[in-house]
Amino acid sequence: MARQQADYQKMSDELETILTELKQGDLGVDEAMKKYERGLELIAALEKYLNDAENQVTKLKAQFSKEEP
Amino acid sequence: MANQPIDDTVLAVSDFVALLNQTLEYAYPSVVVQGELANFRISKNRWVYFDLKDELASVKCFGTVYQLPGPLEDGMLLQVRAQPRLHPLYGFSLNLLSIRPAGEGAIRKAAALLEAKLAAEGLFDEERKRYLPYPPARIGLVTSGESAAYADFIKILNARWKGLEIIHVDVRVQGEVAPGQIVAAIEQLNGLAEPPDVLVVTRGGGSAEDLQAFSTEQVTRAVAASRVPTLVAIGHEVDVSLAELAADRRASTPSNAAEMLVPDRQSVLAGLKSFERYLSEEIGNILEAGKRSRREQQSELQQTVEWFFDSQRGDLSAKAQLLEVLSPQAVLKRGYAIVRTKTGTVRAARELKIDNNIQIIFGDGGVNAVVTGKRSR
């Protein structure tokens, strides 16, 4: 799960970079086209994550003695 | 032991003390006593002495500074858990197991004193506050598993964000054991081989007494000492617990904590949609610009080529003309003729003699002739 979230962050950052690069507009057409396609891929993956991923609760066994008052 | 006949037995003083203590231990493993604090003093930075009294009685209490919930002042109402003991030299006392302020007034007073002390140490300073990762991947959660706080927090998290790992340590959030458990849980989460990205300590609202654990010195210090950034949400609108003051961030309720921790995925999804539109527009612009520039490049290239060929053509025809002009054939066409002998072209009349055979070349062909006479110019 944590890995998924880390991937989410990485993909989100990459998308941000692509948008910036495209905005600056000094890419060649071929390069821009590649970035665009990668951007669409990233968006699809991010959407999939936001729709399909699950939260997971792990109970950690407490390390204190459960003495009752 | 209680049935043992003691009437006739002569006891040494120390034996009597030992016997009485055994009896006390048997009868009262521990007692909880509430009373007003008087004659509070600390000895050698380690030992705590005070009296607990009401209108009619007063008992001596003895403990260590580690049991103090924070600074105390005479006059405060305290509830202590203690073992009654007869000291061989100093007489009867309650040996303290735990101390906590009792009643709203004392709780507030104790909290105010502790707050002043910890504030002076800098535990609540703004510059100590760290940013929480947004959104975090792994969340350490310290709360009671059966509480509404737990349910609310998880519900809101689930509604807002996905792929989270929540590591929950179930603790008591009120009562005597609460502070110790909360501290242990905070330390346990900090000590994990892979600690969480953020630590959430939360519980729902309650009376000042219910929330006391979160204003104890030990919990407040544990929050302040956490290496993992902390978010503390103790659901109480009026008072802020000291743990909240020591936290990197505080939220008003468990739900509010969840809202603060992660974005709402619906708005992120909407954001992605607009990213997508933006991306398409951007690529559209780039392709358009590319097409335009390719058209420009093409026509530029064509012009260059044409110019090149034009210039080449011009050059060629000039050369061709020159060649034409320079060609002997052209001269012959204009009516001139070339006179040759066997030895070559004749350039002067004196090279020829009478009866020499010559060849005369015209533009359209040649004739053979014989020199019959000579004239000077």
Interface residues (C-beta under 8 A of the other chain):
Chain A: M1 A2 Q4 Q5 A6 Y8 Q9 L15 I18 L19 L22 K23 G25 L27 G28 V29 A32 M33 Y36 G39 L40 I43 L46 E47 Y49 L50 N51 D52 A53 E54 N55 Q56 V57 T58 K59 L60 A62 Q63 F64 K66 E67 E68 P69
Chain B: R81 P135 P136 A137 R138 G145 I154 L157 N158 W161 K162 G163 L164 E165 I166 I167 H168 V169 D170 V171 G175 E176 V177 G180 Q181 A184 A185 Q188 L189 R265 V268 L269 L272 F275 E276 Y278 L279 S280 E282 I283 N285 I286 L287 A289 G290
